[in-house]
Amino acid sequence: MSIKRMAAAAAVGALAVASLSGCSLITGDQPQQADGSAGASGSFPESWDETITIDVFDGLANYMGVQSGWFAKIVKDKFNMELNIIAPNVAGGGDTLYNTRVAAGDLGDLIITDKGQKLDELIEGGLVLDSSAYYDQMEHAPRFDAAVDKLNEENEGVYAFPTSVSSIKPTESSEGLEPTFGPYLRWDYYAELGYPEVGTLEDLLPVLADMQEAHPTGDNGQQAYALSLFKDWDGNFMNNAKQPATFYGFDEVGFVLAQADGSEYQSIIDPDSAYVRSLRFFHEANQLGLVDPESTTQNYDTMFTKYQNGQVLFSFWPWLGQAAYNTPEHTAEGRGFGMVDMADQRIFSYGAEVYGAKQVLAIGANAEDPERIAAFIDWLYSPEGAYANGSQTGAAAGPQGLNWEIGDDGEPALTEFGTEALLTGEATVPEEWGGGAYRDGVSALNVTVVLPADVDPDTGYPYSYTFWPSFQETQANPFTEDWSAHMGGATSTMEFLEANDQITVAPGAGYTAPADTSEIETLRNQIKASIVQYSWQLVFAEDDAQFESLLAEMKTTAEGLGYDKVYDFDLEKAEAQNEARVEVAAEFG
């Protein structure tokens, strides 16, 4: 029994005298606490008589308003509860909205936020409920006791619940059949060239140039480019220029690029860094006319539309190129994005998070019915909840009986409706399941509570339908068959990478970096603005001489603004992160 489970009973008395507004209406003869709960030693009630609407303050949500559609119906049927999503991403001025609600003493009934400093501040401010008593009533969340304990180890209670948890070893990839990063190109155009060998990142340039020359326009007749970029996600540096570094095992920690195995750390402004290598790659591509000139002004959505229209030939991520272009119609015609075998790549992969990811769930201190919210949280960890909530990413299979069912052979398989819904998102949901477009009814929480690659204990298969033999058997098409035939017979990208030692997994340690001090924050804000500005100028430099001049200026300017001090701060975080990875690999590996 975990520490938190043993502590639960001791917290019942404190909970019973707590002054919480509202009460839940319990059916049956279960003993009730002063707040109307069923008590910590039992289970949650099977039904609630009164309909409630809870405010969900969700730092990740991309939807504002009351959850609708099929997910809303499941939640309403099980908990007689509606979810009113408060999304700073949609409302605009996210920090202002957050600060205003915190100042008012009520952030939300259910809170989805970052662990670390932000969560600590909410706990210290009394805005988050200690859910210890309810934790003892939970049936499903305790399957991930290690993550719950780790998350709450510095607090005497259960103030938060982890996300993206998994029973998969932290030394194994969390990413399913496709990695998060990788060099993906229009495979059909690559095939036309005779599948030329690609030894390095730079070797991609003549291949992409030949592809663009052969196909200068997209499906819509508009100009096509090998590369199309965007600025939306720029932060400590130019986001797009970080992506090729991941092909070589690096990920970012502030101004540091850190190898997944902790073997190397680089300063992004070092002339020999993987970041500067990417800038050189983009600059050379632009000199060849391969970079979309609208890259400096367009946003992600505009660029995504170009992928859909066949106007872009290379993608840093499978979830960009493949998601936009690999439709059933296109792949049936042999068209689509596939990862190329770049001989020197060692693609960075995120290991399964045994302690959970960055985001957490918490119950607001002023929640109207905390027990019901606790029951909802527990449900999210259940197989039913993992399937339903996890479908927001397109990975988990969604509700059983609608999207999938168990076949006569005892294996899960998508229904005809599920195939249409999950592959297109456009299917119309039957009225008994909530009606409307399937896409409009997916969970608006936008956070994965149980990793879709984790195994459903009831079926023995992952929650992600992409792993199911029944699904894989239906997905053979001219595109996948050609890709497999020229990738050693691999049936998935991840299978190829693992078989050819072209992936490096960073163990999932759930590391939380310390927040910037006020001094570091001030310095960082000035430095990163300068680095981003110079980086875009470097990509579009007129010639190599101007590139080298701007590169020297970027380094000198950054150092003059205090770069070294911030870099040292980030390097300490990167090293601490690796220590955590080493420890978790030794403990669970």
N, C-alpha and C positions, 0 to 999 in steps of 0.2 A: 504494500500500500504506500502511495506517495506521501510526502510531507504535507502537501496541500489537502489531500483527502483526509488525513488524520486530524488536520487542524479544523476541518469543516465543522465537526460537531461542537467544538469549543466556541465557534463563531455564532452559533444559533441564538444564544442568549442575547448577544449584542445586537443581532439583527432584529430580534423580537421587540426590543425596546427602541429601535431606531425610529425616528419620525419620518416616515415615508408617506408621500401623498398617494391616495388611491388605494384600491385593493383588488385582488383577483377574485372572481366568483368561482368557487370550487364545487365540483359535483361529487357526490358520494359522501362517505363518512370519514374522510381522511382528517387527521388532527391538523388544526390550523394554527399558524403563528399569529401574533398580534397584527402583522401586516396583511393577513389573509392568505399566506402561503401554506402549502401542504406540509411543510416541515422538512428538515434536512435529511432525515433518515429514510424517507420514502422515495417515491418517484413523482414526476410531474403529473398533474391531473390530465385526464384524457381529453377533456374539452373545456371550453370557456364559454359562458353564456352571453357575456357582454362584448360587443364589438368595440375595439379600440383602434386608434390610429397613432402610431408612434413616429416621432421625428428621428430620422437616421442622418446624423451628420457624417458625411462620407467624403473624405479628402480625395478619394479616387474616382468617384462617380462622374459620369459624363451625361447624366440625366437629372433633371430637377422636377420634382413633383411626385405625385402618388404613383407607386408602382402599379402597372396594369398588366393585362394579358394572363397567360397561362401560369407564370410564376406567382403572380398576385393571387390567383385562384387557389393554388396549392397552399400558400401561406394563410389565406382566409379560411380555407376548409380545415386546416390543421390547428390553427391558433386563433381564429376569429379576429385576425389582426391585419391592419393595412399599414404599408410602409410609405411614409412621406419622406422622400429623399431630399436632403438639403446638400447641394453640391457646389462648393466654392469654385470648382472648375467651370461651372456653367454660369454661376451668379456673377462672376467677375470680381476682382478685388478680393481674392481668396483670403489673404491675411487679415483684411479689414473685417470680413464676415466672421472669421474665426475669432478675432480679438473682441468683436462686439458681443458675440454670444458668450464668450468666456467671461467678459466683464459683467454680463448680466447674471452669471452664475448658473447657466443652463445651456450647455453646448448641444445636448440632444439626449434622447432616451437610449438610443443605441449609437455608439460612436465608433467610427473606423478611422484610425489615425496611425501615426508612426510611433514605434517604440523608441525608447531612449529619452532624450530631453523633453520632447513634446508630451509623451505619456507621463513622465515624472512630474512635469509641471501641472498636469491635470489632476494627478493624485494628490500632490501637495496642496493644490487649490481646493480640494474637496469636491471636485466635479465628477469623480468616478466612484462607483459603488464597489465596496469589497463584496465580491460574490461568493465567498467561501461557503456559506450555507447552501447556496444553490448548486455549487459544484458537486456536493455529495449526492444531490438528486440526479445528476447527469449520468446518462447511460453510455454516450458515445464519445464525448470529449476526453474522458479519462483514458481512452485508448492511446492518447498522445500525452500521457502524464509527464514524460520527460520534457516536452516542449513547454507545457504549462508551468511546471516547476521552475525551469530555467528562466522563463519570462518574468516570473514573480519572485525570484529568489531574494531580491533585495527589499521586498516589501512583505510585511506580515499579513498576508491575505492573498486573495485571488482577484486582482484588479483588472486583468486583461487576459485575452485568449489569443493564441497564435493563429496565423494564417499560412497557407501553402505547406501545411505539415504533411509528413509522409512517413511510412514505415520502411521506405527504401533506404539503403545504406547511404550515408552522406558522401561516400566516395564514388557513387554511381551518378550518372547524369540524370537530371530531373526533366529533361526536355523531350522525351518521347522519340518519335521517328525522325524529327528534324531538329537540328541544333537551333539555338537562338541566332547565331551569326553564321556567315559563310558566303563564298563567292558564287552567286547564282546568276546565270545568264540565260538568254533565250536559246534553249537547247536545240530547237529546230534550225535556227540560223547557224549555230555552232556545228551542227551535223552537216549542213550544206558545205562547210569549209573543209570537211573531212576529219573532224575531231582533232585539230592540231594540239600538240602537247603544250602544256602550260607549266613551266617550272617554278615561276615566281609571280608575285603581284605585277611586276613590271612587264612580264611576258603576256599579260592580258591585253596590253594596249594595242599591239598589231592585230590581235584577234578581234577585239572590239571595233577597231578601225575598218577591218574587212567586212564585218557584219553590218556596220552602219553604211558603208559604201554600197553594199548589195541591197540594203533595205532602208533607203533614206526617209521613208515616210511610214507612219503607223497605219493601223487598220482604218482610221478615219481620214486618211489622206494628208494629215498634218505632219510637219517635220518631226523626225525621230532622232534621238540622241542616245549614245551609249550610256551616258551618265546624266542624271537629273538630281539636283541637290535642293536643300531647303534649310531655313534658318531657325525654324520654330523651337527646336530642342537644344539650341546652343546654350552652354552654361559656363563651365570653367574653361572651355575651349570650343572650337567648331565641332559640333557633334559628329557630322558626317566624316570628318577626318580622323576621328577615333575608331571608326568601324573597321577599316582594314587592319588595324592593330590587333583586333580580336582574332583575325585569321592566324595570328602568330602567338596566341596564348596570353595576350595582355588584356586587362580590364582596368578601368580607371579608379583611382582613389584621389579625388581632388586633382592636383597638378601632377600626380604620380601615375605612371603606367606600371602595373604590377603583374608579374607572371602568375598564372594559376597555381603553380607549384612553389611559389616563393623563391625561385632561383634567380630572379632578376628584377630590379626596379629601375625605371627610367624617368628622367625629368622630361616633360613634354616639349620643352623648348631646347633640349639638347639637339644639336644638328644631326646627330646619329640616332635619334629616337625613332620609334615606330610611328609616332605622330607626325614628325617632320617628313618621314618617308611617305606617308599618305599624302601630305601636302604636295610633295614633289610629284607623286603619281597623278594627282588631280591637275597640277600645273601642266605636266606633259600631255595629259589627255586634252586639256583645253587648247594647248598649242596645236594639237592635231584636229581640233574642231569637234571633239567628242563630248563636250560639256554643254548642257542646255544653258543658253545665255539668260534664261528667265530664273535660273537657280537663286539669284541674289534677291529676288522679289517675291517668289511664289511661296505658298505655305504647303504643309504636308498634304492637305486635302486636294489641292490643285495638282500636285505632283502625283498623288495616288490615281487621280483620274487619267493622267497621261499613261500610267502603267496599264490601266484597264483598256486604254485605246491602243495599246501596242506601240507607244511612242518612246519607250525606254527599254534598253537592251540589257542592262545590268542591275542587280539588286544586292544590297548588303545583307539582306535578311530574307529568309523564306516567307515570313509572314507579311512581306510587302509584295514582292514579285509574284509569288505563287498565289497568294490570297487575291491579288487583283486580276491576274491573267489566266491562271490554270483552272478555267471553268470546264465542266464536262464537255461542252461543245468544242472548246479549243483542244483539250487533250485527246479527244476522239479523232481529231484531225492531225495529231502528232505535234501540236504546238504547246509551248509552255516553258516555264523557268525551271531549270534543274541545276544542281550544284556541279561545278566543274572540278575535275581532279587536278588541283594545283599542288604540285609535287612537294613543295616545302612548307605547306600549311600544317599547323597544329592548332586547330580551332578551339577557342576558349569555350568551356561548357560549365554551366552552373550545376554543382552537385545538389542532390536532394537535401532540403533543409530539415534536418531532424529536429531542430529547435524552432522552426518556423521562419518566415520571411520578415521583412521590414515592417509590414502593417500588422495591426492588432485590432481585435474587437473588444469593446468595453461597454458596460452598462452605465448610463448616466446616473448620478447620485439622486436626481430628482425624477427618475423614471416613474411613470404612473403605475406600471405593473411590472416590476423587475423580475418576478418569477416567470412571467410569460415570455419576457425577452430572453431570460436564461434558457428556457425550454426551446426557443427558436434557435439560439446559438448552438445548443446541444444538437439540435436537428441538423444543422449545417455540417456537423461532423459525421452524421449517419450516412449510410450508403444512399438513402433516398435524397438527402440534402446534398451530398457530394455530386450526385448525378445532375440534380436540378440546378443548383447554384453554379456548378462548374461548367455548365454548357455556355455560359456567357463568353468564354474564350473560344468557343467552337471546338473544344477538346473533349469534355465530358459528354456523355451520350444524352443527357436530358432525362425527362420523366419516363419511367418504365410504364408500358401499356400504351403510351402515345408514340414515343420515338423508338422504342426497342422492346423486345420480349425474349424470353428464353425459348429456344427451339427444341424440337424433339430430341436433339442430340445433347441437350443440357447446356448448350453454349449460347451466349447472348448474340442477338442479331438485330440489326436495324429493321424497322418496319418500312414499308414503302413511303409512309408519311415522314418518318425519321430521316430517311435518306434525302428526301427533297428538302426538308427543313434544315438539316445540318450542313448540307452542301451548297444550298442557295440562300437560306434564310427567308425565302419568300413564301413558303407554304402557309396556307390559311388554316388556323387552328380550329378544330371542331368546337362548337359552342359549349359542349359539356366540359371542355378543358379550358374555357375562358375566351375563346374566339379571337378574332383579329389575326394580324400577321405574326408568324412565329418570331421573327426578328424583334418585333416591338414588345414581345412578352418576356424576353430573357431577363434574368436577374440584373437589376440596375445597381446592385452593390458593387459590381466591378472589382471584386476581390475573390481570389480562389482560397477557400478555407482548407480543403483537402486537395493535394496535388492530383490532377487527373491521371497521372501515370501510376498512382498508387493502386493497390489491388483491392477490389471489393471483396471483403471476407465472405460474402454470401455466394458469389459466383466463382471466385478464384481468378477472375480476369480484371484488368485495369478498368477504371471508370472511363478512360478515353477509348472511344469506339475504334480509333485508328489502329489500335493494337489487336483488335479482334480478328481471328482468322476468317470469320464470315465476311467481314468488311473488306479485308485485304484481297480476298478471292474475287470480289466484284469490281476492284479498282484497276485491273489490268486494262490498258489502252495503248494505242500506238506510241504515245509519248513515254509512258512508264516502261514499256517493253524495250524501246530503243535506249532509254537512259540506262536501264539495268544491263542490257547487252554490252554496253561500252563502259560499264563500271564494275566489271568482274562478276556480274550476276547478282550484285547486291539488290535486295528488295526494298531498301530504304537508305536514306542518306546516312543515318546514324550507324546502320550496319556497315556501310562502306568505310566510314571514318574509323570505327573501332577495329575493323579488320585490317586497316592499313596504317594504324598508329598515327592517325591524323587528327586526334582530338586530345585535349588535356582538360581534365576535370578539376575544378576548384571545389574542394570538399565543402558541403553546406554546413556552416558553423553558426549561422544566425548572428554573426558579429554586428554589433551596433557601434558605429563610430561616435566619438565624443563630438559635441557641437563646437563650432568655431567660437573662440573668445571674441569679445567685441573688437579687439585690435585686429585679430586675424580676419574677421569678417569685413572690416573696413578695407584692409589691404587687398583681400581677395576680390572684392567687388571692383576695385580700380584695375587690378591686374587682369582679371578675366575679360573685362570689356576691351582692354587693349589687345589681348591675345586673339580674341574672336575677330576684332576688326582687322588686325594684321593677317590673320589666317585667310580670310576671304580675299584680301588684296593679293596674297601670295598665289592663290589658285588662279587668279585672273591677271597675274603679272604679264607685262608685254613680252618679256623675253627672259632668258636664264639669268642675265646680268641683273635685271631688276629683281628677280626672285631672290638672288643671293643677297642683294642689298637690303631688301625688306626683311629677310630672315635675320640678318645681323641686327637690324633696327628693333625687331620684335624682341629679341633676346636682351639687348641693351636696355630697352624701355621697361621691360618686365622686371629686370633686376634692379633698375633704378627706383621702381615703385615698391620694392621690398619682397620680390619674388622668393628669394632664398629662404626667408623666414617662414613664409607660408608653405613652401615646398618641404622644409624640415618638419613642420607640423603634420603635413599630409604623409610624409614618409613614416613617421612614428605610427600613424594610423594603419598604413599599409602593412607594416611589420607586425603590429598587434593583430591585424586581421589574419595574417598568415599563421601566427602562433595559435590562434583559435582554430584554424583549419587543421593544423597539425594535431592538436589535442583531440578534436572531434573524430579525426580519421583514426587515431590510435584507440579511442574509446569504442567506436562503433564499426571500424573497418574490418 
